[in-house]
Amino acid sequence: MSKILVTGGAGYIGSITTAELIAAGHRVVVFDNLYQGHREAVHPDAAFVQGDLARPDDIRALFAQHPDIDGIMHFASYTLVGESMQQPLKYLRDNLVNAANLLEVAIPAGVRRFILSSTANLFDKPERIPIEPDEHIIPGSPYGESKFFIERLLHWHKEIYGLRYVCLRYFNACGDTPTIGEDHSPETHLIPIVLQVALGQRERLTIFGDDYPTPDGTCVRDYIHVVDIAQAHIRAINLLADPLTKIQSHYNLGNGRGFSILEVIDSARRITHHPIPTEIGPRRAGDPALLIASSEAANQDLGWTPHFTDLDAIMRSAWEWHHTHPKGYLQ
Ligand SMILES: NC(=O)c1ccc[n+]([C@@H]2O[C@H](COP(=O)([O-])OP(=O)(O)OC[C@H]3O[C@@H](n4cnc5c(N)ncnc54)[C@H](O)[C@@H]3O)[C@@H](O)[C@H]2O)c1
């Protein structure tokens, strides 16, 4: 049975992926400094090592304790696009150096499989919608650029050390499971913010611009359920177990269709029975009208299709977590 290291496995996507890995029969070690993560989010059957990728000694201690790690899913990262526009080196330097620190210990330890949780923020000016994996890479922020740096790091570790890797690029992770969910501080994602209005924690939701060239004038985005994301990571790492598997180095993951901000709000109104008051604010700089990823290649090569294609089903799963955990993990 393989042992997978999940960096950032106490965070939103990493903790749910850990639970899915365990359900699929893998052994898991979670490594997280709890900068954003929550110890309570880590599945009880996973080993937990608290440590920081910025500290090579922590990584060496992790591998000394778990010398049989044979694959890595790398989620640990600074993740905020907006913050990266204010503190670029926190992203361009730290996200890159942390990944390099990890590889520097993992390669001599014999790790040969690596999945990077990358981002569709690599495609700031797509020429085609839906966005194909071979779209021109124009990162939209230092955050997106830092993921591209790591993708290049992996490319050279493949060329030089034979590391097998896949980068999964996606937009808006969303939805929850009944027991593990999204608890970020600050919260920047639309669905949890809408649900904070339904919980009475915010008065109203500001919609940034309603005059975009989309059917209802609000931005359209690709929302992909966190369990679907987890399943794509698991499929990719399983396929990498066979060195002869023909697999690309990067895939886009998407829901198959986009949803507008108004569609998201309407869904939240249906599921929560709350009126969710809104106000229209000015457009935000750099927000494209329409962003949707094409998952065709992931479908063909990984055999992956999203199960949560219905917005109400996504919203229901998010509401189930948020209304039973109104303060997140701080109950
Ligand atoms: N949430 C999304 O919509 C989305 C979309 C595309 C890609 N991603 C990527 O998926 C990954 C997970 O995103 P998330 O929303 O779960 O974020 P998150 O902040 O909830 O999880 C990241 C985890 O990494 C940990 N961490 C951060 N720096 C660390 C370090 N130096 N050492 C050890 N642990 C560290 C944090 O404590 C946290 O638990 C990120 O790499 C993000 O870039 C997320």
The ligand as a Tripos MOL2 file, in Angstrom:
@<TRIPOS>MOLECULE
LIG
   44    48     1     0     0
SMALL
NO_CHARGES

@<TRIPOS>ATOM
      1 N1         -9.2160   27.1320   -3.1740 N.am      1 LIG1
      2 C1         -9.2240   27.2630   -4.4960 C.2       1 LIG1
      3 O1        -10.2140   27.6990   -5.0870 O.2       1 LIG1
      4 C2         -8.0180   26.8620   -5.3130 C.ar      1 LIG1
      5 C3         -8.0650   26.9670   -6.7080 C.ar      1 LIG1
      6 C4         -6.9380   26.5670   -7.4500 C.ar      1 LIG1
      7 C5         -5.8090   26.0770   -6.8070 C.ar      1 LIG1
      8 N2         -5.7840   26.0020   -5.4490 N.ar      1 LIG1
      9 C6         -4.5600   25.5070   -4.7920 C.3       1 LIG1
     10 O2         -4.9040   24.4020   -3.9650 O.3       1 LIG1
     11 C7         -4.0780   24.3880   -2.8110 C.3       1 LIG1
     12 C8         -4.9490   24.3170   -1.5680 C.3       1 LIG1
     13 O3         -5.8200   25.4380   -1.5170 O.3       1 LIG1
     14 P1         -6.7600   25.6540   -0.2650 P.3       1 LIG1
     15 O4         -7.8650   26.5330   -0.6820 O.co2     1 LIG1
     16 O5         -7.0500   24.3330    0.3460 O.co2     1 LIG1
     17 O6         -5.7860   26.4930    0.6840 O.3       1 LIG1
     18 P2         -5.6230   26.4240    2.2590 P.3       1 LIG1
     19 O7         -4.9520   27.6970    2.6610 O.co2     1 LIG1
     20 O8         -6.8820   26.0340    2.9170 O.co2     1 LIG1
     21 O9         -4.5920   25.2110    2.4450 O.3       1 LIG1
     22 C9         -3.2040   25.3780    2.3210 C.3       1 LIG1
     23 C10        -2.5690   24.6860    3.5240 C.3       1 LIG1
     24 O10        -1.1450   24.7790    3.4190 O.3       1 LIG1
     25 C11        -0.6210   25.0850    4.7030 C.3       1 LIG1
     26 N3          0.6570   25.7730    4.4930 N.ar      1 LIG1
     27 C12         0.8390   26.9870    3.9090 C.ar      1 LIG1
     28 N4          2.1550   27.2860    3.8900 N.ar      1 LIG1
     29 C13         2.8070   26.2310    4.4510 C.ar      1 LIG1
     30 C14         4.1900   25.9460    4.7190 C.ar      1 LIG1
     31 N5          5.1410   26.8360    4.4350 N.pl3     1 LIG1
     32 N6          4.5050   24.7730    5.3030 N.ar      1 LIG1
     33 C15         3.5270   23.8830    5.6430 C.ar      1 LIG1
     34 N7          2.2280   24.1030    5.4140 N.ar      1 LIG1
     35 C16         1.8620   25.2570    4.8300 C.ar      1 LIG1
     36 C17        -1.6730   25.9640    5.3630 C.3       1 LIG1
     37 O11        -1.5870   25.9630    6.7710 O.3       1 LIG1
     38 C18        -2.9640   25.3280    4.8540 C.3       1 LIG1
     39 O12        -3.4090   24.3110    5.7330 O.3       1 LIG1
     40 C19        -3.2210   25.6400   -2.8720 C.3       1 LIG1
     41 O13        -1.9400   25.2930   -3.3500 O.3       1 LIG1
     42 C20        -3.9480   26.5320   -3.8590 C.3       1 LIG1
     43 O14        -3.0430   27.3590   -4.5470 O.3       1 LIG1
     44 C21        -6.8550   26.3820   -4.6860 C.ar      1 LIG1
@<TRIPOS>BOND
     1     1     2 1
     2     2     3 2
     3     2     4 1
     4     4     5 ar
     5     4    44 ar
     6     5     6 ar
     7     6     7 ar
     8     7     8 ar
     9     8     9 1
    10     8    44 ar
    11     9    10 1
    12     9    42 1
    13    10    11 1
    14    11    12 1
    15    11    40 1
    16    12    13 1
    17    13    14 1
    18    14    15 2
    19    14    16 1
    20    14    17 1
    21    17    18 1
    22    18    19 2
    23    18    20 1
    24    18    21 1
    25    21    22 1
    26    22    23 1
    27    23    24 1
    28    23    38 1
    29    24    25 1
    30    25    26 1
    31    25    36 1
    32    26    27 ar
    33    26    35 ar
    34    27    28 ar
    35    28    29 ar
    36    29    30 ar
    37    29    35 ar
    38    30    31 1
    39    30    32 ar
    40    32    33 ar
    41    33    34 ar
    42    34    35 ar
    43    36    37 1
    44    36    38 1
    45    38    39 1
    46    40    41 1
    47    40    42 1
    48    42    43 1
@<TRIPOS>SUBSTRUCTURE
     1 LIG1         1 GROUP 0 **** ****
